[in-house]
Amino acid sequence: MITIGRRAAAKAFALFGALFLFVNVLAAQEASGVDLSLWDDLGTRAEAAVDDADSSDEVLENLRAQIVTFRKEFETAQDGNAVRIASLREQIALLTPDADGGDGVVETPEVAQNRLDLEQQLAVLLAPVQAAETAFARADGLVNEIDTILSERQTDALLEMGQSPLNPTQWPPAVKAMRDALGGLWVSFTPQQAEAQRASLRRNLPLIFLSSLSGLILMVRGKVWARMFAEKLQHAALRADRVWQFIVSFLRIIFPLMGLALLSFAVQATGYLGLRGDHIVKVLPVLGGFMLGFRWVADQVFARNEEDALLELPSKDRSHARFLVSGITLLLIIEIVLLRIFDQDQSSTATKTVISFPFTVLISYALYRIGVILRTITSSNATSAQEDNEDTPSITTLTRIVRSLGSATIAVAIAAPVLQAVGYFNASAFILRPTVLTLVILGLVLALQRFSATLYDTLSGHRGRAQESLMPILFGLLLLMLAIPVLGLVWGARIADLAEIWAAFRRGFSVGDTQISPTDFLTFALIFTVGYLATRLAQGALKTNVLPKTKIDKGAQNAIISGLGYVGIFLAALAAITGAGLDLSSLAIVAGALSVGIGFGLQNIVSNFVSGIILLIERPISEGDWIEVSGGQMGYVRDISVRSTRIETFDRTDVIVPNADLVSGTVTNYTRGNTLGRVIIPVGVAYGTDTKRVENILQEIANAHPMALAKPAPSVLFVNFGASSLDFEIRMFLRDVNWMMSVKSDVNHEIAKRFMAESIEIPFAQQDIWIRNPEKLQPAAVMPSHAGSQTGEKPEKPSAATKGEGEE
């Protein structure tokens, strides 16, 4: 019986295991809705294409795009049933006995069966997640392999060496190819087609004429109209004139661009363009827009008006720079149009490099001149700065950047024609055009940053001090960060590369067992900002509406408000960490290291922080108290922070005292709890004066002062027989001890007035001088007469001063 039962149990267990395996396979195949069979087919084809060296870039790019789509689905599937899986793991952890059996608890069959059921449920839920993780790893690896292949091919293309444009044997084929390409721009008609075409032209002639005339007017007069509008706006003396001038400056692009589009439409409407010519004419407005945009950036950076120029250069250099930028853009457009024509004819690389070489030389020369101009900005700025202020640094950060750009531009201008002359056509084009575009993009960033500063100045009312504020600088950094992806595209990066970087950035990075992504940072920042604003709102409500209506003193109110701020910020940070899903348990080792560092290196800061908390809780001093600390510093407490306390002295200077000194040192608080205080005013009278009479006068003066308290009443004491006077003291309690010096001044004025009226003398210090043995001074006094008798001269009579000294 026992053997039969065991066999039945084994069969049942095997059947259950097979069923469980089948369910897992089905769950893995579903993988949260992802078709794994389709993915397997795509992965196999992608692996074959990667292994095949003859696979074209287009095929690899297409496969990569499909793989990225699947990878996104697998990434989403990895988070499937995350809440349920976490719950099951917590339940299994609670039902799992300790490995060492230290708790002495024996596991019952019911608990074991319950744990087994939970583990089976967890395995079923983990099957699609694990399948998604495996597929994601395979897709990510294929994407990396394809990117590596494409990058290597791009590098090989740049280093590919072709024919030199200086080889005369390449010139005749290039000239023939250009003649054939330009001849294909027009359509050849038969006599019957020519007649029909002329009839169509006559019908469209009014529209063609009107479009051509409008386009020419806009191109010729558009910039003039925009300039006139800007000048009228400037004469209007508006507060936001610079903002409007910047906006109006775009009319210099819009008007000519509209005119170019109308001319392009008029040329197409003639019907005489061939397929190739029609394609080129359609592209001209776009190329013209780039040219106008480059010119607009040059007008902003090298403006005619010195006040509007972004770079401080002489007027001649700015004018020369604008001319060079216009020439570069015109040469680039002509070169791009010619190369597009040759691309349609499938021309050879040798033909392209022969046609492109003159443009490369001219563009490089213009770039060289611009680089020289950019390098000269350093000396001019340094000279002006030293003339204005000797303490101003001779080279600013912007100057260093501009000078570096100038040096790099000169290097590219020299290297580009040399590389193309040697035969590296692709490498020459790779460094020349991106350099031009980089300078334009950085100029655009500089112009937009200046516009942001002007706009901030207008909105905030700083009146020309916006460049010194922080917001325009932050906006400039934001613009520079936005320009980085554009610069990457300019220098050969693919959109897929930028998308891959963004995807990796979104996935975040791992800290221990926690995956931190930008979404977590945004969630943390949002929750913390809401908590911070709620804390400040609660502090404001308590400070203005709640606490003033209570009987709590001012110091206690400030302590409550400060304590609420600390607690609120702490809770906001804790809620932000929890809401973002950050697991800080993995940072325990780092926290331990930080605690050791705090114990050794930051103990003073921690001591001041704890002392600040003690001051806020015990409140031995409060804001507004008149205190004196060790060292003789005396003044009013204006602010108690977590690290230090700010005391405003009577000469309106601020003294920052560490909180630890206030807790451990001696502090005299003159206004703790109330403003009552005693003032002692000493006064002396001459010997022989009636002391009772003086006491009565001083008592009357003290009682008559409005700041003196009646209880306890002022008192007058005869305290001492001084060296030159009889010393009295007026001791009186004041309603507000802050008026101590004013009260002293008032009482002293009244004492002087009454004593003068009562003929009471206030003595000053007197000393009697006694000379010992005055007879010893006589020989010195008669020596001149004795000397005179020896020389035959009559002795002089002693002067009055001498006589007085002798008598004394």
Stockholm file with secondary structure:
# STOCKHOLM 1.0

chainA/1-808         MITIGRRAAAKAFALFGALFLFVNVLAAQEASGVDLSLWDDLGTRAEAAVDDADSSDEVLENLRAQIVTFRKEFETAQDGNAVRIASLREQIALLTPDADGGDGVVETPEVAQNRLDLEQQLAVLLAPVQAAETAFARADGLVNEIDTILSERQTDALLEMGQSPLNPTQWPPAVKAMRDALGGLWVSFTPQQAEAQRASLRRNLPLIFLSSLSGLILMVRGKVWARMFAEKLQHAALRADRVWQFIVSFLRIIFPLMGLALLSFAVQATGYLGLRGDHIVKVLPVLGGFMLGFRWVADQVFARNEEDALLELPSKDRSHARFLVSGITLLLIIEIVLLRIFDQDQSSTATKTVISFPFTVLISYALYRIGVILRTITSSNATSAQEDNEDTPSITTLTRIVRSLGSATIAVAIAAPVLQAVGYFNASAFILRPTVLTLVILGLVLALQRFSATLYDTLSGHRGRAQESLMPILFGLLLLMLAIPVLGLVWGARIADLAEIWAAFRRGFSVGDTQISPTDFLTFALIFTVGYLATRLAQGALKTNVLPKTKIDKGAQNAIISGLGYVGIFLAALAAITGAGLDLSSLAIVAGALSVGIGFGLQNIVSNFVSGIILLIERPISEGDWIEVSGGQMGYVRDISVRSTRIETFDRTDVIVPNADLVSGTVTNYTRGNTLGRVIIPVGVAYGTDTKRVENILQEIANAHPMALAKPAPSVLFVNFGASSLDFEIRMFLRDVNWMMSVKSDVNHEIAKRFMAESIEIPFAQQDIWIRNPEKLQPAAVMPSHAGSQTGEKPEKPSAATKGEGEE
#=GR chainA/1-808 SS CHHHHHHHHHHHHHHHHHHHHHHHHHHHHHTTTCCHHHHHHHHHHHHHHHHCTTCCHHHHHHHHHHHHHHHHHHHHHTTTTHHHHHHHHHHHHHHSCCTTCTTCCCCCHHHHHHHHHHHHHHHHHHHHHHHHHHHHHHHHHHHHHHHHHHHHHHHHHHTCCCCCTTCGGGHHHHHHHHHHHHHTTBCCCCHHHHHHHHHHHHHHHHHHHHHHHHHHHHHHHHHHHHHHHHHHHHHTTCTTHHHHHHHHTTHHHHHHHHHHHHHHHHHHHHCCBCHHHHHHHHHHHHHHHHHHHHHHHHHHHTCSSTTTCSSCCCHHHHHHHHHHHHHHHHHHHHHHHHHHHHHHTTCCHHHHHHHHHHHHHHHHHHHHHHHHHHHTHHHHHHHHHHHHCTTSCSSCHHHHHHHHHHHHHHHHHHHHHHHHHHTCHHHHHHHHHHHHHHHHHHHHHHHHHHHHHHHHHHHHTCSSCGGGSSHHHHHHHHHHHHHHHHHHHHTTCCHHHHHHHHHHHHHCEEETTEEECHHHHHHHHHHHHHHHHHHHHHHHHIIIIIGGGSSCCHHHHHHHHHHHHHHHHHHHHHHHHHHTTCCGGGGHHHHHHHHHHHHHHSHHHHHHHHHHHHHHHHCSSCTTCEEEETTSCEEEEEEECSSEEEEEETTSCEEEEEHHHHHHSCEEETTSSSCCEEEEEEEEECTTSCHHHHHHHHHHHHHHCTTBCSSSCCEEEEEEECSSSEEEEEEEEESCGGGHHHHHHHHHHHHHHHHHHTTCCCCCCCCCCCCSCGGGGHHHHHHHHHHHHHHTCCCCCCCHHHHHHHHC
#=GC SS_cons         CHHHHHHHHHHHHHHHHHHHHHHHHHHHHHTTTCCHHHHHHHHHHHHHHHHCTTCCHHHHHHHHHHHHHHHHHHHHHTTTTHHHHHHHHHHHHHHSCCTTCTTCCCCCHHHHHHHHHHHHHHHHHHHHHHHHHHHHHHHHHHHHHHHHHHHHHHHHHHTCCCCCTTCGGGHHHHHHHHHHHHHTTBCCCCHHHHHHHHHHHHHHHHHHHHHHHHHHHHHHHHHHHHHHHHHHHHHTTCTTHHHHHHHHTTHHHHHHHHHHHHHHHHHHHHCCBCHHHHHHHHHHHHHHHHHHHHHHHHHHHTCSSTTTCSSCCCHHHHHHHHHHHHHHHHHHHHHHHHHHHHHHTTCCHHHHHHHHHHHHHHHHHHHHHHHHHHHTHHHHHHHHHHHHCTTSCSSCHHHHHHHHHHHHHHHHHHHHHHHHHHTCHHHHHHHHHHHHHHHHHHHHHHHHHHHHHHHHHHHHTCSSCGGGSSHHHHHHHHHHHHHHHHHHHHTTCCHHHHHHHHHHHHHCEEETTEEECHHHHHHHHHHHHHHHHHHHHHHHHIIIIIGGGSSCCHHHHHHHHHHHHHHHHHHHHHHHHHHTTCCGGGGHHHHHHHHHHHHHHSHHHHHHHHHHHHHHHHCSSCTTCEEEETTSCEEEEEEECSSEEEEEETTSCEEEEEHHHHHHSCEEETTSSSCCEEEEEEEEECTTSCHHHHHHHHHHHHHHCTTBCSSSCCEEEEEEECSSSEEEEEEEEESCGGGHHHHHHHHHHHHHHHHHHTTCCCCCCCCCCCCSCGGGGHHHHHHHHHHHHHHTCCCCCCCHHHHHHHHC
//
